[in-house]
Amino acid sequence: MNRITSIILISIAVVFTILISNIIPKKQFEPYTLELDSLWRKEATDQEYILDINNDSTSESLLHYRINKSGHSIEYRHNKSLHEIYIFDKSEVFISRFITLADINQDGAKDIIFLTARGHLTYLNILEYSFSKKLLLPLRKVKLDSISYFNNAPDVTNNFLITNESNVYFDLAAGYSIQPRNIYKFDLRDNKLTKTARSSIVNLKAELLTYHKREYLLAKKVIAAGNTVSPGESEGLKNSRNKDTLQMYEETKDRIYQFGDFASYILLYDNNLKFAFTPVEFFGWTNYTLSEIITIEDIPYIISLSNSQIENNKKAKIILSNLQGQVLKQITALYDYDNLFTNGKEIVLHSADNLDIYSDDLTLAERIDKISNACGFFDINNNKQKEFIAFNKNELIIFANDFHDRTTFSIEQEFAPLPEDGRIEVIHHQGRNCIFYNSRLFYYLFSYSKNHYAWLKYPFYALMMLFWFGLLFFVVKFNTKRLEKDKQHLESIINERTLELKYKNEQLALQKDEIGIKAEELRVKNRHLEELDKFKRILISTLVHDLKNPLGQIMMKTTDKKLKYTAGKMLRLVMNLLDVEKYEQTTFSIDKQPVSLRSILDEVISCQEIILKEKNLSVLISTDDIDLYADKEILKRVFENLITNAVRFSIQNHNIEITALASTDEIISISIKNYGSHIPDEALETIFDKYIQAEKIDSSGYKSTGLGLTFCRMAIQAHGHTIKARNTDNGVLFEFTLDGKAISTWEKYIVSADESVKLSTNEEALLRPWLDQLSRLEICQISEITSIVSHIPDYTDSIRTLKQKIGDAAFASNTELYSAIVNGRTQKIV
């Protein structure tokens, strides 16, 4: 195997290995495994917590039930059994965002801490779990500040509550009523309550910091609510030229605080809840400042993100300051960040779909895309190495080892399974490290552990590539040997086929000569056929012209109706043949003039009297009085052909129906219906073609040339319209259109072929013996019928007419008409 083949095989093996790697779930080789252990529905009015309240390594459930509704209570469950219920007073309103669990009385069991409002007073509530009584008992209920109400609800919220040993730090943030807006510290050991000075600052999050044995409280999120202003802010609003800003000044000039909420701040409180340094102010409408602690060479610093906005000039800043409030470095943010996180000296900022990692000198070190939501750092494995939790839409992502390792889990239960208020708890549940949180719809419990098979990733792919290379090598070798055998076999076949082809070429040469002889014979025969066709056309033309004039003379001079009808039928056939042959070669010439439809129909139907009588047919005409715009002579021949065709294929003793309707656009729709047998569906499209009816025989046994319908189509198309045939339930309908308009209203009339015979009483008595003999005969007994009819004396015209009708009915084999006449019923049979 040469070098090029080896390179191709290695390349294919690499491609196959990459394809396999895309098929195998990535979770198989992620450094950590993330599994959804439990999932259950969250009720809108409830909040559930998982904790180990009595430190017995068994997780319990705490359910905050029907918050601020009827039946408001806290239920404590151990091993899925209800152990204790704390019931809220009806007048108590829960104002904390969540319940906080911490052992602040140092008795080895977690206490339950939350804030409530009763009337116009607020309270800090601490419940403890009694090991001896196994009950939830009130430990402290500390009265705080008075509050106002807005829309029948307390106008105050507790945004954060954090603990450190026996100390509880929390806030109260009023809304429209502004006060109270304080941070509080309650020391359970000394039973002492401390709070910040009166201000209007809104702190949404806080974090405790211990440095040089001193305790600090950092305000992690300060927002500008726009209710109050500081003196400097008021002066800035007053000096503005913007109308909206001046309007804000008028609204806030009576609400001036030392630190107003028209700005956000970098705030650090000392152990006594006094400012550790003068707040660093960021003035602007609806802005916020986020702050976190970073540690550089074991020294804590404050890193802040301020999104200040004033006079529609939005400029986000990243600020590095020390614990004395000195701004050490400040840069303009590269992107529109919405959240800030730190871990040691790592700085992480989140924008719309990205996670940016900054170094401690505030330079962008790394960007991670496809991150729609970030939650922060959590020590899930309890090894003092924090993991970072984030989401990409419905995918939970956990980063570890300085963002080098990534573990994912796709959550299918909802479109945006994000933690409510960004709150995630790290717990040890059933011997595993877990994260627990709730979205708006569900509670999620995930376990997170090291994947012991992650190290097999690269060995597996190396073995996979070797496998594909070996398989491809074997296939190539095997196919090479097979191809050599096939080559030898093909060469022998080619030699055999070459000899066969040589023989066949010789045969083809002989056949070519024979084909040349046959082709010459066909050319001679074709010339002979062309001469015969030319002779046929000359003969037809000669016969047509020789017959046309004598037939016309016969029709003009004879008074015999049958002879005249027969001559007319022959003349029509001659004219159809002549015109079809003529107009196949030249353009159909017409002379359009206004002509009455009724006059044409009366004239045409009168010429069909004899054949109508033979088949005992009537023509039912339903039409307005219509003037057509057409060539009268050509139109007469169209109706003659169509009515003759209808009579020919009609069943005896039925009607032929002619209908003409005028539309608003001066188009006349005409139809002629006969009650005969259906035309085969496959013949409906070809019925108008030349000679197509030559093989079809009508109900009277007459064989048609098929040129009548061909002439009709040529004539109607020459008038700019179309004609078609279709089968109905009980017959055949021919439809076409012409130009014209209605002169008078709709009416019906019948042209009947029947001439009623009225006999007197004496005539009926005279004829009765012969009629009785005729009634006993079958229609097929023509000789007997003719003999009896010949013996009836011609006393009167009525008797002569009756004899004629009996003879016509018998010769036409019209059983119904014959029976009606000889039995004395001479009315029309339908």
Helices and strands as residue ranges (DSSP letters): H 3-23, G 26-29, E 32-41, E 47-51, E 60-65, E 73-78, E 81-87, E 92-94, E 100-102, E 111-118, E 121-130, E 135-146, E 149-150, E 153-154, E 156-157, E 161-164, E 167-174, E 181-187, E 192-195, E 202-211, E 214-223, H 231-238, H 243-252, E 263-266, E 268-269, E 280-283, E 288-296, E 299-306, E 309-310, E 313-314, E 317-321, E 327-332, E 339-343, E 346-350, E 354-358, E 364-369, E 373-378, E 387-392, E 395-400, E 405-410, G 420-422, E 425-429, E 432-438, E 442-450, G 454-456, H 457-557, H 561-585, E 593-596, H 597-606, H 609-614, E 618-630, H 632-649, E 655-662, E 667-674, G 681-683, H 707-718, E 723-727, E 732-752, H 761-775, H 782-790, H 797-811, H 815-822
